[in-house]
C-alpha cells in the first residue's frame, strides 16, 4: 500500500500554479485597459500612430484573453 500523502508533499507546484494564474489575470487586465484606451483615441492620434480607424476597432473589440 502506498502512502498517498507522498504525492502532495511539495508546495512548489501549487505556488507556481497560483503565481501563473495571477500573472495571467494581470495580463488580461492590462490588455483590457489598453484596448479601452485605444477605443478613446481620436482620428489625429490614430493617424499619428500610423494606424487606421479599422485597425483600432479590430484591436479594441478583441476579447481580453486574445493576444
N, C-alpha and C positions, 0 to 999 in steps of 0.2 A: 504494500500500500504506500503510495507517495503522499508526502505532506504538501497539500495544495498551497499553503502559505509561502512555500519556497518560490513560487512563481510570481508573487506580488511583493517581494521584499524591497525592491528598489523603487524609490520615489522619483528618480531621474526621468524615466519616460513620461510619467504623469506631469511633472513640472515642465518638461519640454513641450508636451502637447498643449498644456494650458497657455504657455508662452506663445506658441504658434497661433493658437486661436485668437489670443489677444492682439497679436500683430496683424492677423487677417482682418479683424474688426477695425483696427486703426487704419489700415489701408482702405477699407471700404468707406469709412467716414471721410477720409481725405479725398477720395475720388468724388464722393457725393458733393462735398463742399466746392471742389474745383469745378465741377460741372455746373453747379448753381451759379458760380461766379461767371463762367463762360456765357451762360444764358443772359447775363445782365449787360454784356458788352454792347456798346453802340457800334454803328457801321464804321465810323472812323477808326475805332480801336481794332475792330476785326480786320480792316484793311491794313492797318499798321503791322499786324501780326502776319500778314501775307496769306490770310485765310478768306474764305467766302462765308456768307451767312449760312449756306447749306452745310459747310464743314462744321460750323459751330452748332447748328441744330442737331446734326448727326451725333456729335460727341456729347452734347448736353442731354440728349434723350437716351443715351445708353444706360442700362441698369448699372448700379454701383458695383456689382460683382463682376462686370465685364471689364477687361483691361483695354 
